Structure formats: C-alpha cells, structure tokens
Amino acid sequence: MKNLTTILEQGEDHATEFKSGRFHNESLAKEIVAFSNGHGGSVFIGIEDDGVVSGVDDKATEERIINICRNLVEPSVLPEIIFHRHESGKKVLEISIPKGLFKPYKIKGQNRFYVRVGTVSIEPSLPELIRLLQSGGLYHFEITSLPGTSLSDLDLLRFREYCQTYRKVEFEEDAARQILQNWQLMDSHEQMTVAGALFFASNAERLLPQCGVQLFRFIGLDSTGAIVDQKELSAPIPESINAAMKFVQFNSAVRSMFVDGNPRRIDLPDYDFFVVRELITNAFCHRDWSIFGQKIRLSLFDDRLELFSPGALPNALTLENALAGISFYRNPNIAQLCRDYGLVEKAGRGLQKIVAICKQLSLPQPQFQCGSTFIKTTVYKANNPTA
C-alpha cells in the first residue's frame, strides 16, 4: 500500500481521485460508480484538486460515505475505508473500491452510468455501455438485430442443412421465419441477429466486418519475421474454425520418434489437434462481437502458436475459475450453435480437458494473457524445450 506522501506526489490517475471534505453526495457516488465499473480504485477524501490536504471529520464523513454506497449506488458496494494522517496532523480518508462483481453500476434514481478514463469519470459511449451490460450478463450482443437486413440475406441452403443435419428438424421453407425467430437468429421484423449473420448470412462480411479470422505464419520468433503464409477469411463461424485448423496443420510438422521402453515409433505433431481446435472454437464462442474493426487472429511462429481474441473476460469470470470449469457465456447462442455443429464439447469442460490432455501427453500447458480489451493464448510446440 502506498503511503500518503507518495500518493500526493503522484497525483490523480486512472485509479486515484482526490475529493474535498466538502464533497456533494452525487459527486462522490459518480466516482464510486466509475471505479466499480472499471478495475477499482481509491477516492481520497480531504485532499483538494490541487493536492492541498484540507482534512476531514473522520466519524461524520465515514457514516456519510457508507450511506452513499448503500443508498445512492446501485447495486450497492462495500468499500474498504482507510484513515491516513498527514504530516500536518490532518486526517485523510481513503475509500478503496474493488472491481465490481455485478456490473454495470449506476447512480440510483438517475439511471446514469460512469466509467473511468484517465483522471476523469465520464458517461460511457453506447459501445462501452453495451460492453458493461454484457459483462454483467444483462445483455447479449449476439441477439442484437442488424438494421437493414432481411430474409434475403439468409443463405437458405446453409440453414436448411443445419436444421436437417445438425438439429434433426424437418425443414419447410414456409416455416423458416418462425424457426429463425424461435432460435433468436432473426427478430420479429425479419432482421437478422448478430448470431444469425455469423452462421447463416450469405455475405457475413458485409453485415459484420469483424467476422472471420486472420491467419499468419511468420519465420522466426516474433511478428517482425517474414510472412510465408497468410490468409484472411470472412466466412461463417464453422468454416472459419475449420479453415484455421487446416492452416495450423498445413504449417506444422509431424515428427517421428522413439520413447524409452517402447520399441514402436510414435508420431508427434507440433500441436495436439483437440487442444488447438478447442482453443480456436472457444475464441469464436467467447469473443466480444460488439468490438468492430478486429478479427480473431491466429499467428504461427517457429516455436509457438498465438491466438488473439478481442474482448476481456466477462465480469464474473477469472482465469482461475475458468480453468476450474466455471462457465460464463458471453454468447450462449453461438456456443450452442458450435455444439450443434460438433465443434466444441459440453460447455464448461473444454479448458479442463485441455489441461488434462497436455498433462497426459507431457505437452507444455497453454499460457493465457487476459488484458482489458483482449485475451491472448499461447501454445508452445510439443518438442519445444524452453516452454
């Protein structure tokens, strides 16, 4: 924990806010909401905007803060309240606000949301608000309607095959509209939804430029190396996943080797097929489709595979509980469609099975980097001694 002198020297930032002891209730509620909707932070009561310590009446201020957190912030929050004493003898009260578990947070009665950007708390843009709602499980962008679309944008043959082959449903063209609406692939105005377009649009890229996948094979250990193979697809999700798998197989080797005690030769591929397929499918199932301008990206290097997926982990999910089998579906319809196509196994088991397979085959465990706007997965080659 930083001491008060260091905090005063560094000033306000994305996780630190100064407030006078004469603050207005709604002004403080705004900062609490913004930190709760982000990664948390601290509000220091008794410090002016220019860094001058003015101090607080600790008991009266503490009771007021608790009332604000309970009655003005929705959902209510339980911050940690810490007292600091400045060298001048004046008291400063720190409200330590954790990352919220029940996003989005707002000021009660006003229906106003706030997020922290740099040193200020502002109302989010519409895309930012959508992501807040998604993170709390209150909204699934995949069922958003695409304005201007209609039944004419549907690849009817592809949808017929899905119904008959994968859902075992008798397909009648006259009933197609009702089936599409029942499965949330089209809305009541016959506009395609995001999920519907990602699987069954005749021209998905026109409707959703972020669909598909980018594929690269670099020479060397980073992206500064020469590109020896490259593809960019804007195909429906099943075709994109299969194309990514073929790209990995084409740009990988299978090595024959003998294991001590076993007289038979075994073939060891660079990457286990199940592990790679499960990770690629997870990327399509769980990416944030409200982020435009970025596709899922798979890059192969001499020693590893990297898979980049736009969007952070959903709010209630951490890497630890995901690996423990706890599931939170940002896109439940897309996940169900992938299961129907046989691209992914029963929900919630994929990462656990990946870990088990890697351990069983003595393969390096995948590494996960979870950023605020992306998830990157790294899989090292089976014969990589440094992984």
FENDA-V481818 format. One record per helix or strand of 2 or more residues. SS is the DSSP state (A for helix, B for strand). FROM is the first residue (numbers start at 1). LEN is the number of residues. If there is no record, write none. Layout:
SS&FROM&LEN, SS&FROM&LEN
//
This chain:
A&4&7, B&16&4, A&25&13, B&41&5, A&58&14, B&73&2, B&80&6, B&91&7, B&106&2, B&112&2, B&115&3, B&120&3, A&126&10, A&141&3, A&151&3, A&156&11, A&173&10, B&192&2, A&194&7, A&204&4, B&213&6, B&227&7, A&237&14, B&254&5, B&265&5, A&273&14, B&296&5, B&304&7, A&319&5, A&332&9, A&350&11, B&367&4, B&374&7
//
